[in-house]
Amino acid sequence: MKRSGYADLPLHYGHVPQWLYDRMARLGGAIVETIIAEYGSSEVLRRISDPFWFQAFGAVLGMDWHSSGITTSVMGSLKQAINPISKNLGIHICGGRGKHSRRTPEEITEAADARGLDGDYLVRCSRLSAKIDSTAVQDGFQIYLHTFILTDDGEWAVVQQGLNDGTGLARRYHWHSPRIRSFVEEPHASIYGRNRGSILNLVDRKADTARDGIMAIAREEPGAMMKEIRNIIMLRQEPGEHPEPGGPEGRHGQGRHHGHRPGGAGSHDEGDTEHNHAAPP
């Protein structure tokens, strides 16, 4: 799977004035119509999937160039402008923010049925893209906006945005279906944003062993896994330690008056499988 990129944006609150929203819809719709007339609907998806082009597009429509609201406003105004004439343009926008995001599967199914496409497959693609960016890539951003752009030929793009309450930032993610090879390995084609430290990235190529291990554990019978966990805990205990009968580890602090050594077992990091993702300079 090749994801086209992502961008970090400062979180801005408030609402776009109606006059600006209407202007964005008219201008954005005219630009999209022109691109389709000159290059076809596939070119619209390719450009929307580029985080740099998308940001410039939003600025042209009248939004602050660095605002998190650019995602909501651009996709909302385009949906307003494009969907009423989607049969003529060959492109349709589903989803949005909040309650509109929750209606994405229903809207995709309706659009797919009208075009003779496999709606179940497209809904699955929509859900997987959201799940990967919020769960498989644990970078601190939770998805709250999800839009799915579909052409009459079945080509699709996703523009979605997550929120990080701790940093006050929003992060936008872009996907484009022609790049698909796998949903679970190397989804990033480009990264746009400041390096904010280590993250857990289970779709990195080097994380294949971790992915396989997680799936193997998930398929095991819970009782058998608890037995293995108890064995691991026993192996980690120091000589002379004895767990309490009430649990595999006993009560906190019990058993450590025999042979306890500062810096001994249990004081080390256990080597979590995390991958650094540095932004390009």
URZI-V715222 format. One record per pair of residues at least 24 apart in sequence whose C-alpha atoms are under 6 Angstrom apart, sorted by the first residue. I is the first residue (numbers start at 0). GAP is how many residues later the second one is. Records with the same first field share a line. If there is no record, write none. Layout:
I->GAP ; GAP
//
This chain:
0->179 ; 180 ; 181 ; 182 ; 186
1->177 ; 178 ; 185 ; 186 ; 187
2->172 ; 184 ; 185 ; 186
3->45 ; 170 ; 171 ; 185 ; 186
4->169 ; 185 ; 186
5->166 ; 167 ; 185 ; 186
6->164 ; 165 ; 185 ; 186
7->162 ; 163 ; 185
8->57 ; 58 ; 59 ; 160 ; 161 ; 162
9->57 ; 58 ; 159
10->57 ; 157 ; 158 ; 159
11->56
23->37
24->52 ; 53 ; 56
28->52
44->112
48->125 ; 126
67->102
89->61 ; 62
90->59 ; 60
91->57 ; 58
92->55 ; 56
93->53 ; 54
94->51 ; 52
95->49 ; 50 ; 51
96->48
100->45
135->66
136->64
137->61 ; 62
138->60
139->24
190->88
191->87
192->86
193->85
194->83 ; 84
197->78
198->75 ; 76
199->74
//
